[in-house]
Amino acid sequence: MELDWNILKPQERLTLQLRMLYERSGFRQYHMSRFEEYGLYQKNRSFLPSEQVITFTDLDGRLLALKPDVTLSIAKNAQVEEGGCGRYYYAENVYRPSQESHTFQEISQMGLECIGAVDDAVTAQAVSLALQSLALTERDFVVELSHMGFVTGLFDAVGAPEPV
């Protein structure tokens, strides 16, 4: 049986095209639960776009959160051999405060993560896949590499002190 691409909505078609691109490039799909222990997000607040996280107490007494982020969960749970590089992609929903209103929103998100020994070849592959992914959207785009916002975000994520 052959897939009839015409019956798919544009977002469904794009998601399948991206999945095929990532699978062919050696990335494995990462699936996660809707929930993660809140402690993971509490310890890594500076990494998150917002400190506001939807939490609840599970039936066993653990404090859980609806995931506001996927990267932290992959970094925590990925099984990567010593000296190796784990290549993962995900298509997940995350739950974050809306920029426009005082409510939470569910956001469909797809991305790549390289965990472990990331060398120049892995970095080049990730940039190439970013370009190919954006091209599949059939929209105009600009890619900025080594943007200062990335550097300051990295410093914030690792808790580097402010320059004096």
C-alpha positions as CSV (number, residue, x, y, z in Angstrom):
1,M,0.0,0.0,0.0
2,E,1.3,3.4,-1.0
3,L,0.7,6.5,1.1
4,D,-1.4,9.2,-0.5
5,W,0.2,12.4,0.6
6,N,-2.8,14.4,-0.6
7,I,-5.0,13.2,2.2
8,L,-2.7,14.7,4.9
9,K,-2.9,18.1,6.4
10,P,0.2,20.3,5.7
11,Q,1.5,19.9,9.3
12,E,1.0,16.1,9.1
13,R,2.8,16.0,5.8
14,L,5.7,18.1,7.1
15,T,6.0,16.0,10.3
16,L,6.3,12.8,8.2
17,Q,8.8,14.4,5.9
18,L,11.0,15.5,8.8
19,R,10.7,12.1,10.5
20,M,12.0,10.4,7.3
21,L,14.8,13.0,6.9
22,Y,15.9,12.4,10.5
23,E,15.6,8.6,10.4
24,R,17.7,8.5,7.2
25,S,20.3,10.7,8.9
26,G,20.8,8.2,11.7
27,F,18.6,9.9,14.4
28,R,16.3,7.7,16.6
29,Q,12.9,8.9,17.7
30,Y,12.7,9.7,21.4
31,H,9.3,9.2,23.1
32,M,8.6,10.6,26.5
33,S,5.7,10.6,28.9
34,R,3.5,13.7,29.2
35,F,4.8,14.0,32.7
36,E,8.2,14.3,34.3
37,E,9.2,14.7,37.9
38,Y,9.1,18.4,38.8
39,G,12.5,18.2,40.4
40,L,14.1,18.0,37.0
41,Y,12.6,21.4,36.0
42,Q,13.2,22.9,39.4
43,K,16.9,22.1,39.2
44,N,17.2,23.5,35.7
45,R,15.0,26.6,35.9
46,S,17.5,28.8,34.1
47,F,17.3,26.5,31.1
48,L,13.5,26.9,30.7
49,P,11.8,29.7,28.8
50,S,9.6,30.3,31.9
51,E,9.7,29.3,35.5
52,Q,5.9,28.7,35.4
53,V,5.3,24.9,35.1
54,I,2.0,23.1,35.5
55,T,2.4,20.7,38.5
56,F,0.3,18.1,40.3
57,T,0.8,15.4,42.9
58,D,0.6,11.9,41.5
59,L,-1.3,9.2,43.3
60,D,2.0,7.9,44.8
61,G,2.8,11.3,46.2
62,R,5.4,12.4,43.7
63,L,5.3,16.0,42.4
64,L,5.0,15.8,38.6
65,A,4.9,18.4,35.9
66,L,3.4,18.5,32.4
67,K,6.5,18.8,30.4
68,P,7.5,22.4,29.4
69,D,10.6,21.1,27.6
70,V,11.9,18.0,25.9
71,T,15.7,18.6,25.9
72,L,16.1,18.2,29.6
73,S,14.3,14.8,29.6
74,I,16.4,13.5,26.8
75,A,19.6,14.6,28.5
76,K,18.5,12.9,31.7
77,N,17.3,9.6,30.1
78,A,19.3,9.1,27.0
79,Q,21.5,6.0,26.9
80,V,24.7,7.0,25.3
81,E,27.9,4.9,25.3
82,E,31.0,6.3,26.9
83,G,32.6,8.6,24.3
84,G,29.7,8.2,21.9
85,C,27.1,10.6,20.6
86,G,23.4,9.9,20.9
87,R,21.3,11.3,18.1
88,Y,17.7,11.8,18.8
89,Y,14.7,13.5,17.3
90,Y,11.3,14.2,18.9
91,A,7.8,15.2,18.0
92,E,6.2,16.1,21.3
93,N,3.7,18.5,22.9
94,V,5.0,20.8,25.6
95,Y,3.0,23.0,27.9
96,R,4.1,26.6,28.5
97,P,2.6,30.0,29.4
98,S,1.2,31.9,26.5
99,Q,3.0,35.1,25.5
100,E,-0.3,36.7,24.5
101,S,-2.6,35.8,27.5
102,H,-2.4,34.7,31.1
103,T,-3.0,31.0,30.2
104,F,-1.0,27.9,29.5
105,Q,-0.9,26.6,26.0
106,E,-0.1,23.2,24.4
107,I,2.6,23.6,21.8
108,S,3.5,20.9,19.2
109,Q,7.3,20.8,18.9
110,M,9.7,18.9,16.8
111,G,13.5,18.9,17.1
112,L,16.9,17.2,17.2
113,E,19.2,16.6,20.1
114,C,22.8,15.4,20.0
115,I,23.9,14.1,23.5
116,G,27.5,13.1,24.4
117,A,30.6,13.5,22.3
118,V,29.5,16.2,19.9
119,D,32.3,16.9,17.4
120,D,32.6,19.1,14.3
121,A,31.0,16.5,12.1
122,V,27.9,16.1,14.4
123,T,27.6,19.9,14.5
124,A,27.8,20.2,10.7
125,Q,25.2,17.5,10.4
126,A,22.9,19.3,12.8
127,V,23.3,22.6,10.9
128,S,22.7,20.8,7.6
129,L,19.5,19.1,8.9
130,A,18.3,22.5,10.2
131,L,18.7,23.9,6.7
132,Q,17.0,20.9,5.1
133,S,14.2,21.1,7.7
134,L,13.5,24.8,7.1
135,A,13.5,24.2,3.3
136,L,10.8,21.6,3.7
137,T,8.5,24.3,5.2
138,E,8.6,26.1,1.8
139,R,8.9,29.4,3.6
140,D,11.6,32.1,3.5
141,F,14.1,31.7,6.3
142,V,17.4,33.1,7.7
143,V,19.8,31.0,9.8
144,E,22.0,32.8,12.2
145,L,25.0,30.9,13.5
146,S,26.9,31.9,16.7
147,H,24.3,34.4,17.7
148,M,25.2,36.3,20.9
149,G,21.8,35.2,22.4
150,F,23.0,31.6,22.2
151,V,26.2,32.4,24.0
152,T,24.5,34.3,26.8
153,G,21.9,31.6,27.1
154,L,24.6,29.0,27.3
155,F,26.3,31.0,30.1
156,D,23.0,31.3,32.0
157,A,22.3,27.5,31.6
158,V,25.6,26.6,33.2
159,G,25.4,29.2,35.9
160,A,28.4,31.2,34.8
161,P,28.9,34.4,36.8
162,E,28.1,37.8,35.3
163,P,31.1,39.7,33.9
164,V,32.3,42.5,36.3
